[in-house]
Amino acid sequence: MMRGVLLLLVCAWQAVELCTAGSFIVDYENNRFLKDGQPHRYMSGSFHYSRVPWQLWQDRLNKLKAMGLNTIQTVVPWNFHQPYYAAEVSTDFGGDANLPQFLDMANATGLDVLLRVGPYICAEWENGGFPAWLTSNTSMKLRSSDAGFMKQVTLWFKTLLPFIKNRLYSSSDQFGYRAGSVVMVQIENEYGSFGCDHDYINSLYELLRDQLGDDVVLYTTDGANPNMVKCGSIDSEKVFTTVDFGTGYNSNSAWKILREYQPRGPLVNSEFYTGWLDHWGAHHSTVDSESVVDSLADLLANNETSVNLYMAEGGTNFGFWNGANYPSFQPQPTSYDYDAPLTESGRYHPDKYLALRDLFSIVLNSVPPPIVPILPAQGYGPVNFTEECSVMEVATRTMLPAVFKQPRSFGDLEQAFGFLLYTVNFTSSNTAETSVNLTVTGMLHDRTVVMVNNVHQGVFIRQNSGAQNLTIRKPAGKVFQVALFVENQGRINYGPALGDTKGFTGSLFVEGAVLSTDWTHYPLALDATMTPVQDFPRHPIGSSGPPSFYFGQFQVDTAGDSFLYMGSLTKGQVYINDINIGRYWNIGPQKALYVPVSAVKAGANTIAILELDSQVTAATEVSFKSVPDVGVESQRKVTSFGRHNM
């Protein structure tokens, strides 16, 4: 009912074409799209609903509309909606995962939607969008026509796609008004960079057609490379073919490749890169505005072309949702700013936003809506911590342990996110306090804090195999406890290493002797986005060393976006009012975490951090400021098949 009322109100003041069911087709003969029978070009921008709090969706949609876009593109991360396995498909479509509401908002704003339903999305998102429970089944062949894999995809699509069907541009609701603005649905994502199983792509096509009907354009996208397009596309008369490339690639060369597989129809770049992704320990990637605008103007000079900007608004990898790149393991930071026209916090890029607005106005011969005012940012000032609780105490007092003869992985314990604490006892013939050598061999994913009797000793980094050594301080006495606190830093989102196993399954040696006694496992999943960390046991600050949770409070007079600077702290996780804001790490690039207005409230607010390496005292200070800092910039030129040229 509320949806119908919303459409009635919209139709009272917006153009009537927003309110009647329509048609959107590919006019192959004339190399164009037809929308309601009229020639149409879309100027689209990627905006991922999963990277922006739902309370701010409308603000971002309004700003993208005011930039001159007539369309947005978004991805549907399977694991965002079904993070845990259930025999009966159990999904989350509420809060930040309320995709139906997001699509309704886009429709009411007058924006068409290009929808990337996957099942694989890449997008620098944890596990490429695949649920951890799915990829922990190592007998299943991902992104293929494997029967076990397709069974799970079918169950998921049959849950998801009815929401989409009711929001297609061609559909009507019970009031006779247009029910949605989804004009195109993408099959898979850049599949030609991964495999060449056309049976798989055809199976997805048949599944989508069965669930969505014939009145929506289905399409593929691949890098502008002949082999990629060949493997990622199928019959161009039933599935429309597009390519992607950035500022450093000649568009005519890309169109020549595309025409080999899509002889007729409009020309589409489905991912024109406005910026680039970041990795921990590197500079913040940027692409200069002049290159973006000039390359895009050249592309759009051909009136057969349409485009989607990747990204138009980057957003944030809140919680544990960041992915990681391959072959060298490179996890992405919390910020997904992407140097996009709209910044991570929805502010205007100083050059790109207005320049692109002017360009789209010329290309579409239209005047965009007025520029939307920026939400004021707030600096709440410095905050100190007053209480603490060690990871060991949290684990032993609040978590249910599991004991095995050998260490097990996250997947073995059906754990998707967060941290896994392993403890094992060692009996030494030497009762004196002394330094000894600790050696780890085998798989260790990912970064791991080593403790002896709850005292931080050092860090092991991620390894697939081989060995690492660490000198530890053995306490006096015969028996002591070694603990490994293993962090899932984000699963690989691209390439053959999808399904990245997390945890420790190797061996641990003290002075050459293997620790073969029982291993106790404490899963600190801490959930993907929300954890009641305020319910953890707490004590006055002063006695717990890292890794530990630390707690404080801060006052807010006027709520607004803010940016949290972590001061002298090293690495960890931040929770504001129990909302998992994301990871921080002093190696950069980002220096501050975006804290959206939706995470705070007027009055008293709580902050909790999980600090992995640094000692926190009553004097340790973090600070909320009104200005962002996503890191020191480095310019780069993005060429063809973007993400595949790491």
N, C-alpha and C positions, 0 to 999 in steps of 0.2 A: 504493500500500500504506500509506504513512504517513498519508494522509488517512483511510483506513478505520480505522486504529488510533486516530487522534485521535477519530473519532466514537464508537468503542467505549468509549474512556475517558470521553468526555463523557456518553454514555448511562448509564454506570455510576453517575453521581452527579447528573445533572440530570433534569428532567422528561421523561417518555417521549415527549411531543409533539415534542420536539426531534429525535427519532430515527426518526420514521416519516414517509414521504412524505405530504403533505397537500394541501389545496385552499384556494385563496384566490380569492374571486369577488366581483363587485359584485351585491348584491341590489337591483335597481332598484325592485322593487315596494314594498320596505319601507325604502328610503333608507338603506341600511347596507352595510357589508362583511360577508361571512361567511368566517370562517377555520375550516376543518375543521367547517363546518356551524353554527358558533356566531357570534352577533353580535360584531363586532369594531370597535374604533376604534384607529387607530394614532397614537401620539405619537412623532414622528420628529424627527431632527436632522441637518443637513447636516455631513458630515465628509469632507473630500477627501483620499483616500489619497496623492495626488500632492503634498500640502503638508505631509506629516509623514513623517519617516524610517520605513522599515518596522520597524525595531527598536522603535519606540514605538507602533505601531498598537494592540497589545493593551492597553497602558496607557490609551490614549484610549477605546477601546471599553469597557473596564471602567468608566471614569468616566462615560461617557454612559449606560451601563446603570444605574449607581448613581444617576444623576439622575432615573431613572424612565422613560426612553425604552424603548419596545419595538421601535423601528425606527430605522434610519439611512438617510440618502440620500447618495449620492455621484455624482460626475460621472466620465466616462471621456474624458480629453483625448486626442484622436486623435494630436496632435503629441508627446505624452509617450511614446507607444508606437511611433510611426513618424515620427521627426523628419526623416529623410532618405529621398529617393525611391529605390526599387529596382524594376526591371522585375518581378521576383518579389517579392511583398509580404514585406518584411523587418520584423519587429516585435520590440519589446523587452517581455517580460513577466517580467523579473527584477528583483531588488532593490526599489527604491522603486516600480517599475512592475509589480510582481507582483500584478496584480489578482486572479487566481485565489486566491492565498494570502490576500489581504485578505478576499475573500468567504467563504472557509473559516473565517477567524477570526471574522467576524461571526456566521456560523452557529453556531460552537462557543460563542460568547458568549451565544447566545439572542436575537440581534437580527435582525429581518427587514430586508430591504434594498429600497429604492426606487432604481433604477438609471437614471441619465440618460446614455444612450449617444450622444446627439448625432444627427448628426455635429457640429452646432454646440452649444456648451455655455455660452458667455458666461463667467460665473464670474470675471470680472476676470482671466482667464487669457490668456496670450500668444496673440494671433490668434483668440480665442474658441475655442481648441482645434484649429483647422485647421492642418495642417502648412504651413510656409512654401513648400515645393516645390509644394504644391497651389495656393496663392493667387498664386504668382508667374506662373501661366498666366493672363494677363489676358483671354484669349478665353473663359475659362470663367465662366459665370454662377453664382456661389455661392448656396447655399440656394434652389435652384430645380430644376425638372425637366429642366434642361439635360442633354443626353445625356452630354457629357464629364464633368460633375460627378458625375452619378449612377453612371457607370461606376466612378469611383474610390471613391465611397461604398460601392458594392456589393462591390468587392474588399476594402475594409477591414472591412465588416460580416461578410463570409463568413470572415474571419480571426478577428474578435473574438467573434462570437455563439456559436460552439460552446462556448467557455469558459463563457458565460452559461447556455446551455441545460442544461448539466450541473450547474448550481447553482441551478436554479429550485426554489421551494418544493414544487412538484408532482413533482419528479424523485426517483428512487431510484438508489443506487449498487449495485455488485455484491454488497454485503453485505445489501442490502434496507433500508438506512437512508436517511433523508432526505438528499439530496445537497446541498441548499442552502437558502437562505432569501430568495432574490430573489422578491418577491411582485408587484412592478409594475415596468414598464420605460417610461420616458418617451420619447416621440417628439419629436425636435428640442428647442428651448427658446424659449419666448416668441416663437414665429414670427410671431404677429399684430402684433408691434411692427416687423417687418421687411418682410413681404410678404403676399400673399394668393393664392399659387399652391397651390390645393388638390390639383392633380395631384401636386405634390411631396410633400405630406404623405401622400397616398394611396399613393404609390410607396414611401415609407418604411414605411408600415403593412404593405403587401404583403411587403416584404423582411423585416421583423421577424417577421411571422406565418410566412413560409416557413422561416425559420431557427430560430425558437423554438417553433413549434407554437401550439396554441390554449389551453394551460393556464397562461397568464400574462396578467395585466391590462396592457394598453397604455393609456397616457394622455398627454394634452397639458397644458401649463400656460401661461397668459397673464395679463397684467395685468388687473385688474378694470375693464375698459373694454369697452363693447359692440363696438366695431370690432375691437379686438385679439382678443377671444374669437371673434368671427365669422370672422376670417381665420386664426386659429391652430388652430381645432378642425375636426373633420370629424364624420361620423355618430356621435352620442353613444352609440349602442347597440353600436358595435364598438370605438370608442376613447373611453375615459372622459375627461371634461373637468374640469379644475381651474383655479383662479385663484390669484394671489398678491397680497398687500397687507401693509402694515405697521401700526404702532400708531396712525397718524393717520387711519385710514379706518374708517368704520362697517361692521362685518361684515354687517349686514342688507342694506346697499346692495350689497355685493359679491355676496351670495347671490342677490339679486334679478336681477342681471346674469347670474350663472351659470345660473340656472334658465331663462333664455331659450334657452340652448343645451344645457343638461343638465337636462331637465325632471324626471328621476327619478334616484334614486341618492343616496349620501351627499354631503355638502358638504365640499370639501377646499381648504384654503389650502396650496399647495405651497411657498410661500416666505413665511413670517411672519418679518419682519426683526427680529432681536434686537439689531442694531447697524447699522453702516454701514461702507462702504469708505473708504479714505484715498487722498489724492493727495499727491505731493511738493509741498512748499511751503505746505501747508495744515495746519490743526489735526487732531489725531486725533479722528475722529468717534465719538460715543457716543450711545446712547439710554438714558435713565434707566430703572432697573430697575422702578420703580413703573409707568411707562407700559407696559412690556413685559408685566408680569405681569397688570395690570388688563385690558389689551386682550385678552390671550390668554385670561384667565378668561371674559371676555364672549363671545369666539368659541366657547369650548368648553362654554359653558352649554347650547348646543343639542346634544343627544346624537346628532344626525345628523352631527356634524362630526369630521373628523380634521385633523391639522396636521403640517407639517414646519417646524422652526425653521431659518431661514437667517441666520446659521450657528449650529451648536451648538459647534463647535470650528473656529476660523478657520484657524490654521496659518500657513505661511510660503511666500512666493514665492522659494524657493531658486534659485540660479543666475540664469538670465535669464527665468524663467517668468512674471513679472508682465505684465499687460496694460496697456492705456491707454484712456482714455475719449475721446469724440467729442461735439460737433464741435470744441471747443477741445481741443488735444492735452494730455491730463492722464495721464501715466503713474502707475501705482500703485507704492507703495514695496515693499520686501522683506517687511515685516510685513503679514500678512493677519489680524491679531488680531480685527478686526471688532467689538470690544467684546462678544464672544460669552460665553456662560456658562462655557466652557472657554477660557482665554486661549491665545495663540499657543504658549506653552510648556507647555500642558496643566495650568496651575494654575487654581484655582477663582476665578471672578469674585467679588469680595467681597460682592456682593448677589444677583446673578442666579441663580447656580447653586442655592443652597439654597432660594430663593423658588420657582423653577421646580420643583425636586424636591418641595416641599410641594404645589404645585398639581397636578402629575401624579399624586401619590399620592391626592389627593382625587378627581380625575376618573376614574382607573382603579380606585379603591377597592382599592389594593394597597400593599404595603410594599416599596419598592425595596431592592436589596442595600445592604450597608454602604458608607459613603463610603470611597473608595480613598485610601491615603496618597499624599502628594505626593512626587515624586522630589526629593531635596535638590539645590539649586543650589550651585554652587561659584564662588568668585572666585579666579582664578589669579594676579591681580595685574597689574602693569604689564609691558609688553613693549617693547623697543627693536629697531630694525632694524640689521642689521650688513652686509648686502650689497644690491646693486642691479643693475639692468640696464635701460637705456632701451628704450622701445617700439621705437624705430628699430632698435636692435641686435637685439632679439628678432625683429623682422620680417625684417631683411635676412639674419640668420644661420640662422633656423629655418623661415621660410615660403617657399613657392614663389611667386614673383611672376607676375603676368599683366599684359601691356602692351597698351594700346588707344589709339587716336587720341583717343577721347573717354572721359570717366569713365563707369564702369558701376555698376549697382546691386548690392546683395547678391544678389538673385535671379539676375542675369546670371552671377554667379560661383558659383551654387548654394550660397550661404552662408546659414544660417538665423539664427545668433545672433552676439552679441559685437560686434566692432569691425572696421572696414575702413580700412586706411591707404592714402591716395592720395598719391603724390609726383609732382611735375612741376618741371622746371627752367625758369628764366627768365633770359634774357640782357638786361642793361641797358646802355644807353649811358653811364650814370653809374657810375663806378668808386668813388665815395666812399661811406662809410658815411652813411646818411641815413634819415629817416622817409619812407615812401611809403604810398599808400592801396591797400588790397586790397579788391576788391568781389566778392561772390559773388552770382550770379543763378540762378534756376531751383530745381528741387527739391533740398532738402537735408534728409534725415531720418536721424538726429535731431541731438542736440547734438554739436558738432564742435570739437575742439581744433585750433588753427592753429599750425604751427611753421614757422620759417625756419631752415634749416641746423641743425635739431634743437633749436632754442630756442623755448620756449613764448611765443607772442605774444598770445593771447587766445582767445575762444570765439565761434563763431557758434551761434545757436539754430536750432531746426527751422523750416523754411519750406517751403511748397508752391510758392510762386512769389515774384516780387518781387526785392528786392535788399537786401543788408546790406553795410556798410562796416566796415573795421577798419584802424586805423593800425598798420603793422608796421615793424620796424627792419630795413632792408636792410643787410647786411654790406658791407664793402669788397670791391671786385672786380666783375667784369662778370656772372658767372654765380652764381646762388644757387638753392637748392631750397626750394620751398614744399610743405608737407605738411599734409594734412587728415586728422585721426584721428576718424572718424565712428563714433559709438556708436548701436547699435540700443537705444533705451530701452524697448522693449516694443511689440509691435504692437497696434493698436486692436482691442478685443475686442467692440465693440458698434456697431451701426448700419451705414449704407451704406458706410463707409470700411474695412470688413473687407478684408484683403488688403493692408494698409498697406505700400507699397514702402519699402525702406530703402536708404540710401546717398546718393550725390551723382550727379546726371545733368545738372547745369546747366553754367554757364560761370564761369571765374575770371579776373578782370582785375587787373593791376597798373598803377596810374596810367592807367587807361583802355585799356590794351593787353591783349587776350585771350591767355590762355595756351593755345596751340593745338598745342603739341608733345606728344610721347607721354606718356601717363599710366601710371604703374606702380602696380599694385594689390597690396597684401599683405593677405590675409584672416586676421585674428586671430579665428577663430571662438570659440576658448577653450571650445568645447562648451557644452552646456546645463547640466550639473551636475558634471562631473568633468574636470579638465585637469591634466596633469603639469607644472605651472608650476615645480616644483622642478628640472625638467630644463633649464630655461632657462639660458643663460650668466649668470654672476654675477661681480661685482667688489666689493671693499671699498667701503662706502658713502662718498659724498662728492663725486662728480663729475657724476652724472646729474641733470638737472632733470626736471620733469614734462613729459609723461607717462612714468612709469617703473614698473617692478616693484621692490618692496622686500621683503626676506626677513629673517625672524627666527626665533627658537625660544623655546619656553616649556615649563616643567616642570609636570606634573600628578601630584599625589600620589593624590588620589581623583577619579575621573572623575565628572562630573555635568553637568547643564545649566549654561550660563553665558551672559553677556551682554557683548558686546564694544563698548566705548565708543571712538570714533575720535579723541578729543582734538581737536587743531588741524587735522586733515586736512579736505579739502574734498569730494572726490567720487571714487568709484572702486568697486573690487570687492575682496572678501576671499576668500581661500582658506585653509582650515584642513586640514592634511594632504592637500592637493591637492583637497579638496572645496570646490566653489564655494558659499559660504555666501550670497552675494547682494550687492546694491548698497548703498552708503552714500552719503549726501549731507547736507551740513550745513544745508541749508534745511529739513530735517525733513519730516514730524513726528517720525519715530522717531529717538531719540538713541542707541540701542544695537541691535546685531544679535544675534538669538538664535542661539546656538551649541549645538546639541543634544548630549547625552551621547554619541550615536552617532558624532559627528565627532571625538572626542578619545580618547585612550588614556592609561593610566598610564605615566609616564615622559616621554621627550622628544617634543615635538610641534612641527610647523612651522607658521608663518604666513607668507603672502605677500599683499601688497596690490598692486593696480594703482591708483596715485594719479594722477589726471588733471591736477590744477591746482596743488597745493601742493608746495613744496620740502620734501623729507624729509631729515633729517640723523640722525646717531647719537644726538642728544638727543631726537628725535621719539618720542613715547610713545603707545601705545594701551593700554587696560586691560580685563582680564576681571573683571567684577563679578558678584555673586550676585543682583542685583536688575534687573528689566527697566525699560525706559523707551521706551514706544511713542509718546510725545509729549504735548504740552499738549492737553487735551480741549476739545472743543466739543460742546454738546448739540444734537441735531436730532430732529425728528419725521419718521418715515418714513411716507409716505402710500401711496396705491395705486400699482400698477404700478411699484414701487420704483425699480429702476435707471433707469427711463425718465423720472424726474423729477430730473435732475441739478441 
